[in-house]
Amino acid sequence: MNEAKLLSEQQPLLYKQLQKSFEHGRLAHAYLFEGDTGTGKKEFGLWMAKRVFCTNVTGNNPCNQCNNCLRINENEHPDVLRIVPEGQTIKVNQIRELKSEFSKSGVETAQKVFLIEQVDKMSVGAANSLLKFLEEPEGKILAILETTSLTRILPTIQSRCQVLHFQPLVTKKLVSALMETGINENKAKLLVELTNSFDKAVEISKDEWFNDAREIIQHWFDYLRNDDLQGFVYVQKKMIKVFKEKEQQALSFDLLLAYYRQQLKEFVAKGQSKKAVEQQAQRIELILKARQKWEANVSWQSVCEQLVIRMIHPKTEIGGLKW
C-alpha cells in the first residue's frame, strides 16, 4: 500500500486538512500531534517533512523517490532533525541545541523541519526553553511535536501550536497494528473489543494476570456456548480464586462480552440461521443484565452462577430474582 493511501485511511480528515494547508500555503509554524501510539503521528510528521523538501511533488504528495525524500526516510537530511527522549526525558540541553539549529539557516535551503517525539516527556527546564522559542521563532521553520498525553503539555505550549487530534484507529487497522507488535490475530481481535486505544491494548496484552484471566474466561465461555453446566461449578472452583478485586470482576464481564460479540460477528459473517444469531444477541443481553446486578451490589459469584443457569435454562426461576 502506498504512503498516501495508508495515511488517508488512517486519518482521512487530517490528511485532507494538511493537504489543503500545503496547497494553499497556510502551514502553521508549529503543530502538536496528539493521539494514541500507532495512530499515524510519526508517519504524518515524516510525510510533512518530505512534502516540504520533495523536488517532485505528485498529486500534492511527496514522491518518495527523489534524493530529499530518500534522505528523510533514512534520517539523513541535514535540514530535518528528529529529537527523542534521552532515557526517560527530553533534557534541556537537547532543546538548547534545537534552538541553536533553529537560529541558523538551512544547510541546503532556508527551510528547516524539526520533529520532537514524546514531547510530554520534556523536563521542566526543557519545556520552558521550548516555550520561549515557540514564542519567538527565528527563520523559516516547521516544528512538529508528538504526544500521547495532551494533558501533560503546558497550556502555553499548546496555545502556540496548531493542535491536531489523531483519532483511534478503526477496528481493522487497530488489529493490524497490534499484530505488527507480535500479538496473534485472535488475541488482537479480543483486545480491540476491550479498548480502542493501541497503547492500552499493548499494555493489557503484556499483563500476566490478564493473560491468565483471559484463558479462564475463554474456558468459561466454552462451557456456556456448549450449554455445559460445568460452567456453574467452574465459577466456584476456578473463577472466584482469580477474580477477587472489583476491577478484576468488571473485566470478567468485559471479557465474556468480547467473546460473545466475536462469536456473533462470526455467525453473521457465515450466514448462520436467524435463530442462532438471535440466541447470541440474547446471551449478550443477559451478560449486560448480569453486570448491572453486580453493580447493584449483588455478589459477583452469585451473579455469575445465575448467569450460567439463565443461559442454559432460560425459563428457570432463580431465587425470585428478575432477569
ABEGO torsion letter per residue (X at the ends): XBAAAAAAAABAAAAAAAAAAAAAGABBABBBBBEBBGAGAAAAAAAAAAAAABABBBGGBBAGABAAAAAAAAGABAABBBBBBBEABBBAAAAAAAAAAAABBBAABABBBBBBBGAAABBAAAAAAAAAAAABBBEBBBBBBBBABAAABBAAAAAABBBBBBBBBBAAAAAAAAAAAGBBAAAAAAAAAABABAAAAAAAAABAAAAAAAAAAAAAAAAAAAGBAAAAAAAAAAAAAABABAAAAAAAAAAAAAAAAAAAAAAAAAGBBAAAAAAAAAAAAAAAAAAAAAAAGBBAAAAAAAAAAAAABAABBBGGBBX
